[in-house]
């Protein structure tokens, strides 16, 4: 810990020297484009006013819909946009720093009738980027991801603060949405579906210890927890719909960042051709967790993880053939668990084995946008995603047994995708969107393990491809400026076994008054099984193998949601939702038993079940409450509370708690900024986060059987998910310093994110330890001092 205080002193001294050296005060620009949200046409003549500026500053959009407000001092502002015939909107919490321009794309919605005066809520904070959403949707920004305490610059950990979401696991960022397995989450980046955008990921999972998504490159994005629009398929739990922001098309800007977990990062952006509006954005990160370990920062394992990632977006600007955008993400990670360098408290390793793990992620896509006419456009994305992992495990040499390898798992999948949609604003009331998503999935699954007779058992041996095709159509119809209907139909086909589904979606939103809104939603959702499940091979008595799971159908889930939204006073929001989900066609064991795919992802081990049938069911239901103070007047607050139940039935028909049934979770977040100096240009911020969640259910270890086999064996069906971990509790504090230079257009920020301040011992797992020959409790990460430093210029 001594090294941490030395580093803190060095960084703080750098700040003090920078403060002392400044003389003159530069300003910054806010600029962007204003468009019709549905037709994507530019809106000329819109009034833009920077609220809170002294004197008041503003601008009017030009013929191309573009506006610019110059000479803006560093600080936070609200931006009001108005145009005749459109709903007036206010963008809150525009954060202006000396080191970076603020570039915005603002969508406005046309009024139904200019004769009726309609008062619209004065903030877009409670709206999603996707306008087809009626319920269970939330937008989030890069600024939020980096602002909240305990977030680790990770979109998944940000989402864990929202109502209905639980992630009481410090070691991984898997998220549980309304009691569903993390495998039910869909990740989409710039229109491309990606199986898992995390370092140290494996085939069939959606989470990992560290996100490969660089939060400095994402733009305002959406997160859905239920009854999501028809354009999203092959998901039962929720959707992350992320986008990369466009690089600055007028000036070059750079960012250098250093963090205990995110590592060393460099980002650059700027124009390629100013006349065409083309630009580039490139960001690279390199981990140095080994250094963090030497400084005494606990990361949950004594092994040293290594990871690096690269993100980019090249915007081609406007051409006569439309607008082209090239984007991509690449990531590599690896770690070695050596038995003589760990102990029994290590979260991931086994003290009598050596294991080696590596994973790679790749994503590249080309997006094309072209207008058909003034009211319609076509958006197309073609690309490919890659996920691969390599896991090797050796036993430890003894006097009677030599060192030898006994597990090899080399798996990868490539998704070649096209996602194209036709979008048309028929009139001020009706907007339609229809599209096709096709994916060719190339799989290479190669895994084997030695049995008790020291004979290799090849439980995965598949190298081929299949395809998943989705078609959808959806419409938004506004009966009035207060009453909106969203409806759609989604269908999909898995070519592997000709599984099909037809999924209706419907949502209704009624704004009773300026402050009160009611909403409801229904959705039928279907999802294919994790790809490795289909190709797991059962070994027959004659030594041959059989793929018994290949004909598994989609798991299906029906979502019912009712919501109520109230804005009691300015800048405050209260939202309540109740929901009920019915799951069917869940893979369960052929013979009566407790196994269910609804528990997939609880242990993070690959599936080892054969002879599965779609005979299981499940139910999730609960109530959620969100109380939010938007970031204005220098402070914010977010309180979320969820009570829920998550139950399932296996093939034996007995109802049990799922592995993700924590019963309840609540979060309390709050923060305050204090402006410093004569010009109020520099900022000290402090934020807190408190999380408490119910402990999850698990199946206890059969100690006697484990001692005999010298490996972990769980108790039988009668004990499945009958034990429960103690409740999870964590309190985090984040202190930040932001310095906006007086000498040049440069800003610096330094933060200290002290996680689990109380050093609460949250249970990670109960597991058999062959060294102690007993069941030990492994705990999650305790007191965790994270830090970061960023400079923008």
C-alpha positions in Angstrom: 0.0 0.0 0.0 3.0 2.3 0.5 3.5 2.5 -3.3 -0.1 3.7 -3.8 0.4 6.6 -1.5 3.7 7.5 -3.3 1.9 7.4 -6.7 -0.9 9.5 -5.3 1.6 12.1 -4.1 3.3 12.2 -7.5 0.0 12.7 -9.4 -1.3 15.3 -6.9 2.0 17.2 -7.2 1.6 17.3 -10.9 -1.8 18.8 -10.5 -0.6 21.5 -8.1 2.3 22.5 -10.5 -0.2 22.7 -13.4 -2.6 24.9 -11.4 0.2 27.2 -10.4 1.6 27.6 -13.9 -1.6 28.9 -15.6 -2.2 32.4 -16.9 -4.8 33.0 -19.6 -8.2 31.4 -20.0 -9.1 29.6 -23.3 -12.7 28.6 -24.1 -14.2 25.7 -26.0 -16.9 25.0 -28.7 -20.2 23.2 -28.6 -21.3 22.2 -32.1 -23.3 19.6 -33.9 -26.2 18.8 -36.2 -29.9 18.9 -35.7 -32.0 16.3 -37.6 -35.5 15.0 -37.7 -35.4 11.9 -35.5 -37.4 9.7 -37.8 -36.5 10.8 -41.4 -32.9 11.7 -40.5 -33.2 14.9 -42.6 -31.3 18.0 -41.4 -33.4 20.8 -39.8 -32.3 24.3 -40.7 -33.3 27.3 -38.7 -33.5 25.6 -35.3 -32.8 27.7 -32.3 -30.1 26.5 -29.9 -29.6 28.2 -26.5 -26.9 27.4 -24.0 -28.8 27.7 -20.6 -26.7 28.7 -17.7 -24.1 30.7 -19.7 -23.5 34.3 -18.7 -24.2 36.1 -20.9 -26.6 33.7 -22.6 -25.1 32.2 -25.7 -26.9 30.6 -28.6 -26.9 29.7 -32.3 -29.2 28.9 -35.2 -28.7 25.8 -37.4 -27.7 26.5 -41.0 -29.0 24.9 -44.2 -27.2 21.7 -43.4 -28.7 21.6 -39.9 -25.3 22.4 -38.3 -24.8 24.8 -35.4 -21.8 26.1 -33.4 -21.6 27.9 -30.1 -18.1 29.3 -29.5 -16.2 30.7 -26.6 -17.9 28.5 -24.0 -16.2 28.4 -20.6 -15.6 25.0 -19.0 -18.5 23.7 -16.9 -21.8 21.9 -17.2 -24.7 23.3 -19.1 -28.2 22.5 -20.4 -28.9 22.9 -24.1 -32.4 24.0 -25.2 -33.4 23.3 -28.9 -36.6 24.6 -30.4 -38.1 24.7 -33.9 -41.6 25.6 -35.1 -43.7 22.4 -35.5 -41.3 20.3 -33.4 -41.3 19.4 -29.7 -38.9 21.6 -27.7 -36.2 19.6 -26.0 -33.6 20.2 -23.4 -30.3 18.2 -23.3 -29.1 18.3 -19.7 -25.6 18.1 -18.3 -23.5 19.0 -21.3 -20.0 18.7 -19.8 -17.6 21.2 -21.4 -13.9 20.8 -20.7 -10.9 22.8 -22.0 -9.3 19.9 -23.7 -12.1 18.7 -26.0 -14.9 20.1 -28.2 -18.4 18.9 -27.6 -19.9 17.5 -30.8 -23.6 16.5 -30.7 -26.2 14.9 -33.0 -29.6 16.0 -31.9 -32.9 14.4 -33.1 -36.1 16.3 -32.8 -39.7 14.9 -33.1 -42.4 16.6 -35.0 -45.6 17.6 -33.3 -48.8 15.9 -34.4 -50.8 19.1 -34.4 -49.6 22.7 -34.2 -53.1 23.8 -33.0 -52.8 21.9 -29.7 -50.3 23.2 -27.2 -48.4 20.3 -25.8 -46.1 20.6 -22.9 -43.3 18.1 -23.1 -41.1 17.0 -20.2 -38.1 19.3 -20.2 -35.4 16.7 -20.4 -34.3 14.0 -22.9 -32.5 12.1 -20.0 -35.4 9.7 -19.6 -35.6 8.8 -23.3 -33.8 6.1 -25.2 -31.9 6.6 -28.5 -34.2 4.0 -30.1 -37.7 5.6 -30.4 -39.5 2.3 -30.7 -39.2 1.7 -26.9 -42.2 2.0 -24.7 -41.0 0.3 -21.5 -37.9 -1.1 -19.7 -35.4 1.0 -21.6 -32.6 3.3 -20.4 -30.0 5.4 -22.2 -26.6 5.9 -20.8 -23.6 8.0 -21.8 -19.8 7.7 -21.7 -19.8 10.4 -19.0 -22.0 8.3 -16.7 -19.9 5.2 -17.1 -16.8 7.1 -16.0 -18.6 9.2 -13.3 -20.2 6.6 -11.1 -18.2 5.1 -8.2 -17.2 1.5 -8.5 -17.8 1.4 -12.3 -14.3 0.4 -13.5 -15.1 2.2 -16.8 -17.3 -0.8 -17.7 -20.7 -0.4 -19.4 -21.9 -3.7 -17.7 -21.0 -2.4 -14.2 -22.8 0.8 -15.0 -25.9 -1.2 -16.0 -25.8 -3.0 -12.7 -26.9 0.3 -11.0 -30.2 0.3 -12.9 -33.4 -1.2 -11.5 -33.9 -4.9 -12.4 -30.2 -5.6 -12.8 -28.0 -7.5 -10.5 -24.3 -8.2 -10.6 -23.1 -9.2 -7.1 -19.8 -10.6 -8.4 -16.6 -8.5 -8.2 -14.7 -10.9 -10.4 -16.8 -10.8 -13.6 -19.1 -8.3 -15.2 -21.9 -10.8 -16.1 -25.2 -9.1 -15.5 -28.4 -10.7 -14.3 -31.5 -9.0 -15.7 -34.7 -9.7 -13.8 -33.5 -13.1 -12.7 -32.4 -14.3 -16.2 -29.1 -16.0 -17.0 -26.4 -13.7 -18.3 -26.4 -15.8 -21.5 -29.7 -14.3 -22.3 -28.1 -10.9 -23.0 -27.6 -9.6 -26.6 -24.6 -7.3 -27.3 -24.8 -5.1 -30.4 -22.1 -2.7 -31.5 -22.8 -0.3 -34.4 -25.5 -2.7 -35.6 -23.4 -5.8 -35.5 -24.3 -8.5 -33.0 -21.3 -9.7 -31.0 -21.3 -12.8 -28.8 -19.1 -11.4 -26.1 -17.2 -8.1 -26.0 -15.1 -8.9 -22.9 -11.5 -9.9 -22.2 -11.0 -13.5 -21.0 -14.3 -14.6 -22.7 -15.3 -18.1 -23.7 -17.7 -19.5 -26.3 -21.2 -19.5 -24.9 -20.8 -16.7 -22.4 -21.6 -12.9 -22.5 -19.4 -11.6 -19.7 -15.8 -11.6 -18.4 -13.5 -10.1 -15.8 -12.6 -7.0 -17.9 -14.6 -5.2 -20.6 -12.9 -4.8 -24.0 -15.1 -1.8 -24.8 -13.3 1.4 -24.4 -15.7 3.9 -22.8 -13.9 6.8 -24.3 -15.1 5.8 -27.8 -18.7 5.0 -27.1 -21.5 7.5 -27.7 -24.9 7.7 -25.9 -26.3 4.2 -26.1 -29.3 2.1 -25.0 -29.9 -0.7 -22.5 -33.1 -2.7 -22.5 -34.3 -5.1 -19.7 -37.6 -6.4 -21.1 -40.1 -6.4 -24.0 -37.6 -4.8 -26.3 -38.5 -3.7 -29.9 -38.9 -6.1 -32.8 -35.5 -5.3 -34.4 -33.8 -7.2 -31.5 -33.9 -10.9 -31.6 -32.1 -14.0 -30.3 -32.2 -12.8 -26.7 -34.4 -13.5 -23.7 -33.0 -11.3 -21.0 -31.9 -7.9 -22.3 -30.0 -5.9 -24.9 -27.0 -3.6 -24.9 -27.1 -1.5 -28.1 -23.8 0.4 -28.2 -22.4 2.8 -30.7 -19.0 4.3 -31.3 -18.9 8.0 -31.5 -17.6 9.8 -34.6 -14.2 11.4 -34.4 -13.9 15.2 -34.5 -14.2 16.3 -38.2 -12.8 19.8 -37.7 -9.8 19.6 -35.4 -7.4 17.0 -34.1 -7.8 16.0 -30.4 -5.9 13.5 -28.3 -6.4 11.7 -25.0 -3.8 9.9 -22.8 -5.2 7.9 -19.9 -3.7 5.7 -17.1 -5.7 3.5 -14.9 -5.0 0.7 -12.4 -7.3 -1.7 -14.2 -7.8 -0.1 -17.7 -4.1 0.3 -18.1 -2.3 2.7 -20.4 -4.4 4.2 -23.1 -3.9 6.5 -26.0 -6.6 7.9 -28.3 -6.5 10.3 -31.2 -9.2 11.7 -33.5 -9.5 14.3 -36.2 -10.5 15.2 -39.7 -9.6 13.4 -42.9 -11.3 15.8 -45.3 -12.9 18.8 -43.7 -15.0 19.6 -46.7 -16.6 16.2 -46.8 -16.8 16.0 -43.0 -14.8 12.7 -42.9 -12.9 11.8 -39.7 -11.0 9.1 -37.8 -11.0 7.9 -34.2 -8.4 5.4 -32.9 -7.9 4.2 -29.3 -5.5 1.6 -27.9 -5.2 0.2 -24.4 -2.5 -1.9 -22.8 -3.0 -3.4 -19.3 -0.4 -3.2 -16.6 -2.2 -5.2 -13.8 1.2 -6.7 -12.9 2.3 -3.3 -11.8 -1.0 -2.9 -9.9 -0.4 -6.1 -8.1 3.1 -5.0 -7.1 1.6 -1.8 -5.7 -0.6 -3.9 -3.4 -3.9 -3.5 -5.3 -5.9 -6.8 -5.0 -7.4 -8.0 -8.3 -8.8 -11.3 -7.1 -6.0 -13.6 -8.2 -2.2 -13.8 -7.6 -1.8 -14.7 -11.3 -1.0 -11.8 -13.6 -3.6 -11.1 -16.3 -2.5 -9.5 -19.6 -4.8 -7.8 -22.0 -4.9 -5.2 -24.7 -7.5 -3.8 -27.1 -7.8 -1.5 -30.1 -11.0 0.4 -31.2 -11.4 2.5 -34.3 -14.0 4.3 -36.4 -13.4 5.9 -39.8 -16.2 8.2 -41.0 -16.2 8.7 -44.7 -18.4 11.8 -44.7 -21.1 12.6 -47.2 -20.7 11.3 -50.7 -23.1 11.0 -53.7 -23.3 7.3 -52.9 -24.3 7.9 -49.3 -22.3 7.8 -46.1 -19.8 5.0 -45.4 -18.4 4.2 -42.0 -15.7 1.6 -41.1 -15.4 0.5 -37.5 -13.7 -2.2 -35.5 -12.6 -3.7 -32.3 -9.8 -6.1 -31.5 -8.7 -7.6 -28.2 -6.3 -10.1 -26.8 -6.0 -11.5 -23.3 -4.1 -14.3 -21.5 -3.3 -15.5 -18.0 -1.4 -18.4 -16.4 -2.4 -20.0 -13.1 0.6 -21.8 -11.6 0.1 -23.9 -8.5 3.2 -22.6 -6.7 2.2 -18.9 -7.2 -1.3 -19.0 -5.8 -3.1 -19.9 -2.5 -6.4 -21.4 -1.6 -8.1 -18.0 -1.5 -7.5 -17.3 -5.2 -10.8 -16.7 -7.0 -10.0 -18.6 -10.2 -7.2 -21.0 -9.7 -6.7 -24.5 -8.3 -3.7 -25.0 -6.1 -3.0 -28.5 -7.4 -3.1 -27.7 -11.1 -1.4 -25.5 -13.6 -3.7 -23.9 -16.2 -3.2 -21.5 -19.1 -6.0 -19.4 -20.7 -6.0 -17.0 -23.6 -8.8 -15.4 -25.6 -9.1 -13.2 -28.7 -11.9 -10.9 -29.9 -12.3 -9.3 -33.3 -15.0 -7.1 -34.9 -14.9 -5.2 -38.1 -17.9 -3.7 -39.9 -18.8 -1.4 -42.8 -21.9 0.8 -42.4 -23.7 2.4 -45.3 -26.4 5.1 -44.9 -28.3 6.4 -47.9 -31.4 8.5 -48.2 -34.1 7.3 -50.5 -36.0 10.5 -50.4 -36.8 13.3 -47.9 -38.7 10.9 -45.6 -37.0 7.5 -46.1 -33.5 6.0 -45.8 -31.7 2.6 -45.9 -29.1 1.7 -43.3 -26.9 -1.4 -43.9 -24.1 -2.9 -41.9 -22.0 -5.8 -43.1 -19.2 -7.3 -41.0 -17.7 -10.1 -39.0 -17.0 -10.9 -35.4 -14.6 -13.4 -33.9 -14.4 -15.0 -30.5 -11.8 -17.6 -29.6 -10.3 -19.1 -26.5 -7.7 -21.6 -25.6 -7.7 -23.4 -22.2 -5.0 -25.9 -21.2 -4.7 -27.7 -17.9 -1.9 -29.8 -16.4 -1.8 -31.9 -13.3 1.0 -31.4 -10.9 3.8 -33.9 -10.9 4.1 -36.2 -7.8 6.2 -39.1 -6.7 3.7 -41.5 -8.3 2.5 -39.4 -11.2 4.4 -37.3 -13.7 3.4 -33.9 -15.0 1.0 -34.3 -17.8 -1.7 -32.4 -19.7 -5.2 -33.6 -19.2 -7.5 -30.8 -20.5 -7.3 -29.1 -23.9 -10.1 -26.8 -25.0 -9.6 -24.8 -28.2 -12.7 -23.1 -29.5 -13.6 -20.2 -31.7 -16.5 -18.9 -33.7 -16.8 -16.4 -36.5 -20.1 -14.6 -37.3 -20.4 -13.2 -40.8 -23.3 -10.8 -40.7 -25.5 -8.4 -42.6 -28.0 -6.1 -41.0 -30.1 -4.0 -43.4 -33.2 -1.9 -42.7 -35.6 0.4 -44.5 -36.8 3.3 -42.5 -39.6 5.7 -43.5 -41.5 8.6 -41.9 -44.8 8.2 -43.6 -46.2 11.3 -41.9 -46.0 13.1 -38.6 -47.9 10.2 -37.0 -46.5 7.1 -38.6 -42.9 5.8 -38.7 -42.0 2.3 -40.0 -38.9 0.2 -39.9 -38.3 -3.2 -41.5 -35.2 -5.2 -41.9 -33.3 -8.4 -42.2 -30.4 -9.7 -40.1 -28.5 -12.8 -41.4 -25.5 -14.4 -39.7 -23.4 -17.3 -41.0 -21.8 -18.8 -37.9 -18.5 -20.7 -38.5 -17.6 -22.9 -35.5 -14.4 -24.7 -34.6 -14.9 -26.6 -31.3 -12.1 -28.9 -30.3 -12.0 -30.0 -26.7 -10.9 -33.2 -24.9 -10.2 -34.4 -21.4 -8.5 -37.5 -19.9 -10.8 -39.8 -18.0 -10.0 -41.8 -14.9 -8.3 -44.4 -17.1 -6.0 -41.8 -18.6 -7.8 -42.1 -21.9 -8.6 -38.9 -23.9 -12.3 -38.2 -24.2 -13.1 -35.9 -27.2 -16.3 -34.2 -26.0 -16.2 -31.4 -28.7 -15.1 -32.1 -32.2 -16.9 -29.9 -34.6 -15.7 -27.8 -37.5 -18.5 -26.5 -39.7 -21.0 -23.7 -40.0 -24.6 -22.9 -39.6 -26.7 -19.8 -40.0 -29.3 -17.7 -38.2 -31.7 -15.5 -40.1 -34.0 -12.8 -38.6 -36.7 -10.7 -40.3 -38.6 -8.0 -38.5 -41.1 -5.2 -39.1 -42.2 -2.5 -36.7 -44.1 0.7 -36.6 -44.6 3.7 -34.3 -48.0 5.3 -34.5 -48.8 8.5 -32.6 -52.5 8.8 -32.0 -51.7 12.2 -30.5 -48.8 14.0 -29.0 -49.5 12.2 -25.8 -50.5 8.6 -26.9 -48.0 6.4 -28.8 -48.3 2.8 -30.0 -45.2 0.8 -30.9 -45.9 -2.6 -32.5 -43.8 -5.1 -34.4 -43.2 -8.7 -35.4 -39.9 -10.6 -35.3 -39.2 -14.0 -36.8 -36.1 -16.1 -36.9 -34.8 -19.4 -38.3 -31.8 -21.5 -37.2 -30.6 -23.5 -40.2 -28.8 -26.0 -38.0 -32.1 -27.8 -37.1 -34.8 -25.6 -38.7 -35.9 -24.1 -35.4 -38.3 -21.2 -36.1 -40.2 -18.6 -34.1 -42.7 -15.9 -34.7 -42.6 -13.2 -32.0 -45.1 -10.3 -31.7 -44.1 -7.2 -29.8 -46.3 -4.3 -28.6 -45.9 -1.3 -26.4 -48.1 1.6 -25.5 -47.1 4.9 -23.9 -49.6 7.6 -22.6 -48.4 10.9 -21.3 -51.3 11.9 -19.1 -49.8 15.4 -18.4 -46.5 17.2 -18.3 -45.4 15.1 -15.4 -47.2 11.7 -15.5 -46.7 8.9 -18.0 -48.1 5.4 -18.1 -46.7 2.6 -20.2 -47.2 -1.1 -21.0 -45.4 -3.7 -23.0 -45.6 -7.2 -24.2 -43.0 -9.3 -26.1 -42.5 -12.8 -27.2 -38.7 -13.5 -27.3 -36.8 -16.6 -28.5 -33.1 -17.5 -28.2 -30.9 -20.2 -29.6 -28.8 -22.2 -27.1 -25.2 -21.3 -26.5 -23.4 -22.7 -29.6 -21.3 -25.1 -27.7 -24.4 -26.8 -26.2 -25.6 -28.1 -29.6 -22.3 -29.9 -30.3 -21.5 -31.5 -27.0 -20.9 -35.2 -27.6 -22.0 -38.1 -25.4 -19.7 -41.1 -25.3 -21.4 -44.4 -25.9 -20.5 -47.7 -24.4 -18.7 -48.9 -27.5 -16.4 -45.8 -27.4 -18.2 -43.9 -30.2 -19.7 -40.4 -29.8 -23.2 -39.0 -30.4 -24.3 -35.3 -30.7 -27.5 -35.6 -28.6 -28.3 -31.9 -28.3 -28.3 -30.9 -32.0 -32.1 -30.7 -32.4 -32.7 -28.4 -29.4 -35.3 -25.7 -30.1 -35.2 -22.1 -29.1 -35.9 -21.2 -25.5 -38.9 -18.9 -25.4 -39.9 -16.2 -23.0 -43.0 -14.0 -22.8 -42.6 -10.6 -21.2 -45.4 -8.5 -19.6 -44.6 -5.1 -18.2 -46.5 -2.2 -16.7 -44.8 1.1 -16.0 -45.4 4.5 -14.4 -43.2 7.6 -14.8 -43.5 10.8 -12.8 -41.5 14.0 -12.8 -42.4 15.4 -9.4 -40.2 18.5 -9.6 -37.7 19.8 -12.1 -34.7 17.5 -12.6 -36.2 14.6 -10.6 -37.7 11.5 -11.9 -39.5 8.6 -10.3 -40.2 5.4 -12.3 -41.9 2.2 -11.2 -42.4 -1.0 -13.2 -43.8 -4.4 -12.5 -43.2 -7.4 -14.7 -43.9 -11.0 -15.3 -42.0 -13.4 -17.5 -42.9 -16.9 -18.6 -40.2 -19.1 -20.0 -40.8 -22.3 -21.9 -38.9 -24.8 -24.1 -36.0 -24.6 -21.7 -33.4 -27.4 -22.2 -33.5 -29.9 -19.4 -32.3 -33.5 -18.9 -34.0 -36.3 -20.7 -34.4 -38.3 -17.5 -36.1 -36.7 -14.5 -33.6 -34.3 -12.9 -32.9 -30.7 -11.7 -30.7 -29.6 -14.6 -31.9 -26.5 -16.5 -30.2 -24.2 -19.0 -31.7 -21.3 -17.1 -28.8 -21.7 -14.7 -26.2 -21.5 -17.4 -23.5 -19.0 -16.6 -23.6 -19.6 -12.8 -20.4 -21.5 -12.7 -18.7 -20.2 -15.9 -17.7 -23.8 -16.7 -18.5 -25.1 -20.2 -21.6 -27.2 -20.7 -21.1 -30.9 -20.1 -24.7 -32.1 -20.4 -25.9 -34.5 -23.0 -29.4 -35.8 -23.9 -31.1 -32.5 -23.3 -34.8 -31.9 -24.3 -36.9 -28.7 -24.4 -39.0 -29.7 -21.4 -38.1 -27.1 -18.8 -40.0 -24.0 -17.7 -39.3 -20.9 -15.6 -41.0 -17.8 -14.2 -39.5 -14.4 -13.3 -41.6 -11.6 -11.7 -40.9 -8.6 -9.6 -41.3 -4.9 -9.0 -38.8 -2.1 -9.5 -38.4 1.5 -8.4 -36.1 4.2 -9.6 -35.7 7.6 -8.0 -33.3 9.8 -9.9 -32.0 13.3 -9.6 -30.4 14.3 -12.9 -27.0 15.9 -12.8 -27.9 19.6 -12.4 -26.9 22.3 -10.0 -23.7 20.4 -9.2 -25.1 17.2 -7.9 -26.9 14.0 -8.8 -28.6 11.0 -7.1 -29.8 7.6 -8.2 -31.7 5.2 -6.0 -32.9 1.9 -7.4 -34.6 -1.0 -5.7 -35.8 -4.3 -7.0 -37.7 -7.2 -5.4 -38.0 -10.3 -7.5 -38.4 -14.0 -7.8 -36.7 -16.3 -10.3 -37.9 -19.9 -10.4 -37.5 -22.9 -12.7 -38.7 -26.5 -13.2 -36.4 -29.1 -14.6 -37.5 -32.4 -16.1 -38.6 -33.7 -12.7 -41.3 -31.0 -12.5 -40.1 -29.7 -9.1 -40.0 -25.9 -8.8 -36.7 -24.6 -7.5 -34.9 -21.2 -7.1 -32.6 -20.4 -10.1 -29.0 -19.8 -9.5 -29.7 -16.1 -10.1 -32.6 -15.6 -7.6 -31.1 -13.1 -5.2 -34.6 -12.0 -4.1 -33.7 -8.3 -3.9 -31.1 -5.7 -4.8 -30.8 -2.0 -4.1 -28.3 0.7 -5.1 -27.8 4.2 -3.7 -25.6 6.5 -5.8 -24.9 10.2 -5.2 -22.3 12.8 -6.2 -21.4 16.4 -5.9 -19.1 18.7 -7.8 -17.4 21.7 -6.2 -16.1 24.4 -8.5 -12.8 26.0 -7.6 -10.9 29.2 -8.4 -12.0 32.7 -9.3 -13.4 31.6 -12.7 -14.9 28.4 -11.3 -13.0 26.5 -13.9 -11.6 23.6 -11.9 -13.6 20.9 -10.1 -13.4 18.6 -7.2 -16.0 15.8 -7.3 -17.0 13.2 -4.8 -19.3 10.2 -5.4 -20.6 7.3 -3.4 -22.2 4.1 -4.2 -23.8 1.5 -1.9 -25.1 -1.9 -3.1 -26.8 -4.6 -1.2 -28.2 -7.7 -2.8 -29.6 -11.0 -1.7 -27.3 -14.0 -1.7 -27.7 -16.4 -4.6 -28.7 -20.1 -4.3 -26.3 -22.9 -5.0 -25.9 -26.7 -4.8 -23.7 -27.7 -1.9 -20.6 -29.9 -2.4 -20.7 -33.6 -1.6 -17.6 -33.7 0.6 -17.3 -37.5 0.8 -17.6 -38.0 -2.9 -15.2 -35.2 -3.6 -12.6 -36.7 -1.2 -12.8 -40.0 -3.0 -12.4 -38.5 -6.4 -10.1 -35.7 -5.3 -12.2 -33.3 -7.4 -15.3 -31.4 -6.7 -18.6 -33.3 -6.8 -21.9 -31.6 -6.0 -24.8 -33.2 -4.1 -27.7 -34.7 -6.0 -31.0 -33.4 -7.3 -32.6 -33.4 -3.8 -30.1 -30.6 -2.8 -30.1 -28.6 -6.1 -30.0 -24.9 -5.3 -31.1 -25.4 -1.7 -28.3 -23.5 -0.1 -27.9 -19.7 -0.2 -24.9 -17.4 0.1 -24.9 -14.6 2.6 -26.1 -11.2 1.3 -23.8 -9.1 -0.8 -22.8 -5.6 0.4 -20.4 -3.1 -1.0 -19.7 0.6 -0.4 -17.6 2.6 -2.8 -16.3 6.1 -2.7 -14.9 8.0 -5.7 -13.0 11.3 -5.5 -12.0 13.2 -8.6 -10.1 16.3 -9.6 -10.6 18.1 -12.9 -8.2 20.8 -14.0 -9.1 22.9 -17.1 -6.0 24.8 -18.2 -5.9 28.6 -18.4 -2.9 28.5 -20.8 -4.1 26.2 -23.5 -7.0 23.9 -24.6 -6.0 21.2 -22.3 -7.8 19.4 -19.4 -6.6 16.9 -16.9 -8.5 14.7 -14.5 -7.4 12.4 -11.7 -9.6 10.1 -9.7 -9.3 7.7 -6.8 -12.1 5.0 -6.7 -12.0 3.3 -3.4 -14.1 0.2 -3.8 -15.5 -2.0 -0.9 -14.4 0.7 1.6 -15.7 -1.5 4.5 -13.7 -4.5 3.3 -16.8 -6.6 3.5 -16.2 -10.3 2.9 -18.6 -11.2 0.1 -18.7 -14.9 -0.7 -17.5 -15.9 -4.1 -18.1 -19.7 -3.9 -18.1 -22.7 -1.6 -15.8 -25.2 -3.2 -13.8 -28.4 -2.5 -10.1 -27.8 -2.0 -8.0 -31.0 -2.7 -5.1 -29.5 -0.7 -7.0 -29.1 2.5 -9.3 -32.0 1.6 -12.3 -29.9 2.7 -14.8 -27.4 1.5 -13.4 -23.9 1.6 -15.1 -20.5 1.2 -13.5 -18.3 -1.4 -14.3 -14.6 -1.0 -14.6 -11.8 -3.5 -12.3 -8.8 -3.7 -12.0 -6.8 -0.5 -10.8 -3.3 -0.1 -9.9 -2.2 -3.6 -8.1 1.2 -4.3 -8.5 1.9 -8.0 -7.1 5.1 -9.6 -6.9 6.8 -13.0 -5.4 9.8 -14.7 -6.5 11.4 -18.0 -5.2 14.3 -20.0 -7.1 15.7 -23.1 -5.6 18.2 -25.6 
